[in-house]
Amino acid sequence: MATRSRVLIACTGSVAAVKIPLLIKQLQQTDPTFEIQLVVTKNSLFFFDTNAVQVNIYQDEDEWKWNNIGDPILHIELRRWADIMVICPLDANTLAKIANGLCDNLLTCIVRAWDQKKPLLFAPAMNTLMWEHVITKKQIETLTGFGYIEIPCVAKKLACADVGMGAMASVETIVEKIVEYIAVLQHGHSEGAETKTEVKESLET
């Protein structure tokens, strides 16, 4: 029997978070065997109704629901559980945190503790001038230097009415990338080639 792939979606406080229910629905429709869990930042909850998402949702306060030393630690348990992590949207604030190694909420703690052998995908989303700021390029390069995989943003009219780069990639593109990386992971497990580098190289050839 094939192993069920475990997808950890992480959502930050960009207006593109409104697409999270649709993204999860499309991912479930693409492959009903996927196991999906969702990690959210407090600000992301401004943009979508959690009742519209039929998966487990974890917030910062869930990290502290333990009583004794030795009890399970949520950000470690989620890291162990997941085969792949996808941060979408990745806003400018969380991009800066991850690039500088901060881990001050559940999402960034998972990233800081992430198993480097597993794929971590991120889909940036921010205002055009934020995207064009010189520090953004440096921070994106830092993340890709860690081995994380960028799902590039696109140009369009943004929610703020600015027109230009900075919009999150389409739901269809993100789902496609998740499916691609999971397919290679599954092939790698069957062949014994399961490192993140091998996964990335196989998709680039």
Secondary structure, DSSP 8 states (H G I E B T S, - for coil): -----EEEEEE-SSGGGGGHHHHHHHHHHH-TT-EEEEEE-TGGGGSS-GGG--SEEE-GGGGG---STTS--HHHHHHHH-SEEEEEEE-HHHHHHHHTT---SHHHHHHHT--TTS-EEEEE---HHHHHSHHHHHHHHHHHHTT-EE---EEEE-TTS-EEEEE---HHHHHHHHHHHHHHHHHHHHHT---HHHHHHHHH-
